[in-house]
Amino acid sequence: MVAYRHFRNSDPPHVVRLWNESGLGRGAAQSVSCDEFDSLVIAQPYFDPAGMILATTDNNRIIGFVHAGFGPDESKARLSKKTGVICAVIVDPAFRRQGIGRELVRHAEDYLRRAGAETILGGGAPPRDPFYCGLYGGSEPAGFLDSDEAAAPFFQAIGYYPIERHLVFQRQLGPGGPEVMCVRMLNAKRQSRLAAAAAYEPKDWWWSTRVGRLDSMHLGLLPKAGGNLLAKVCVVGLDLYMTGWRVRAIGICGLQVSEPQRRKGYGQLLLDEVCRRVREDMIQLAEAHANEADAASVAVIKSAGFRQVDAGIVFRKIEEPVPQIESP
């Protein structure tokens, strides 16, 4: 018989075992240690043991878990309990198709509703991504990935419907990788230079608890003639993915181009310059994400030599079906 209970301090080794053995696809870090899991998940200041529910057998073996939490309010200085997020659902492969995942999610939904959630989402994505930044999704969380093949059928079977689609792009930086150049980018290159942009690093609490725990740096383009920053990105180390991807990789996230400088090639140039710079440090792969609905970001990323390798979907628990997003 399967029993369900909240997280205990002795559980991390068993939770990490499930994570490493459950075949979550290319977008999940592999061979994760207890220390890494603790640092990126359990040590979060808003981690609530009641939000991680575990399924156990009669002999107390942990065979599954679900983890739910909340995103930030508009100030990004505290949590908002209006929208709950189911961040992970994992069941031991030997115990699947027995209703355990469905029951875990039901317990998670009850937890979120009791805390005040009016909306429940399946899959974290910025800014509603309280957990697993650095462990699932790659450069940033992106809902549940297509490469995590069991995720979408599971959520759709239990009454969740897709509301957002996030595209995952990668660019090879080794020999044979793409070389990017166009007239707009040449003009932008003549007028700007790549520089550290630590002064423009986000200072809010929400960023500090997630991306701030990772090895990261901010880079930007400054006018050669002097003046304000033209564009900026955050570069995140993805060494936890090395076991699965077998290359050293970085993630590029938070691309912003100042309003007056858009459509002048600065976004494309910044992505290309970052790729060239990290290649000197023996980085072999770069990854970037974009919401499918953000056509401008998708176009900029593609123009910088990135190609789509995956996609992630954020689901919503609702009573009435809504039109589903068609796959491209």
Sequence and secondary structure as in RCSB ss.txt:
>XXXX:A:sequence
MVAYRHFRNSDPPHVVRLWNESGLGRGAAQSVSCDEFDSLVIAQPYFDPAGMILATTDNNRIIGFVHAGFGPDES
KARLSKKTGVICAVIVDPAFRRQGIGRELVRHAEDYLRRAGAETILGGGAPPRDPFYCGLYGGSEPAGFLDSDEA
AAPFFQAIGYYPIERHLVFQRQLGPGGPEVMCVRMLNAKRQSRLAAAAAYEPKDWWWSTRVGRLDSMHLGLLPKA
GGNLLAKVCVVGLDLYMTGWRVRAIGICGLQVSEPQRRKGYGQLLLDEVCRRVREDMIQLAEAHANEADAASVAV
IKSAGFRQVDAGIVFRKIEEPVPQIESP
>XXXX:A:secstr
  EEEE  TT HHHHHHHHHHS   TTB  S  HHHHIIIIITSTT  GGGEEEEE TT  EEEEEEEEEEE TT
SSSEEEEEEEEEEEEE GGG SSSHHHHHHHHHHHHHHHHT SEEEES BTTB  S TTTBSSSS  SEETTSTT
HHHHHHHTTEEEEEEEEEEEEE STT      HHHHHHHHHEEEEE GGGS  SHHHHHTGGGSSEEEEEEEETT
  S  EEEEEEE GGGHHHH S EEEEEEEEE GGGTTTTHHHHHHHHHHHHHHTTT  EEEEEEETT HHHHHH
HHHTT EEEEEEEEEEE SS        
